[in-house]
């Protein structure tokens, strides 16, 4: 069974993860969703996946993070968004 990943923040920082997982670890890993406040960046990330032979994944706005997790149940969430956009942990 493949390890599933969701990416939060599909700008420049995400490129390393996208290429590595989609190309180098394609046999054991796959993306299940992208989350960002910029649909154009998510569309570009899906375009890259398509170029590397993968199907596009669902995209979610930043305010839809909980829905993304509930609907896709990723094993791992990679957060590449800039630090000031992270929500602080609350008890």
MOFEN-V591990 format. One line per field, one symbol per residue. phi: phi as a letter, one per 20 degrees, with the letter a starting at -180 (. if undefined). psi: psi as a letter, one per 30 degrees, with the letter a starting at -180 (. if undefined). burial: # if it has 9 or more other C-alpha atoms within 8 Angstrom, else .. A space follows every 10 residues. Layout:
phi->???
psi->???
burial->???
This chain:
phi->.ffdcdddnd egffgffgff ffdfdffdbb ecaccaecff ffffffffgf fendffdfdc fgfdggfgff edlffcdedd ffgfefeffc f
psi->kkkkkkkjjg aeffeeeeee efdegfffll kflkklgjee eeeeeeeeee fgglkllkkk leggeeeeee ffhkekkkjg lkeffkklkk .
burial->..######## #.###..### ##..##..## ######..#. ##..###.## ......#.## #..##..##. ...#..#..# #......... .
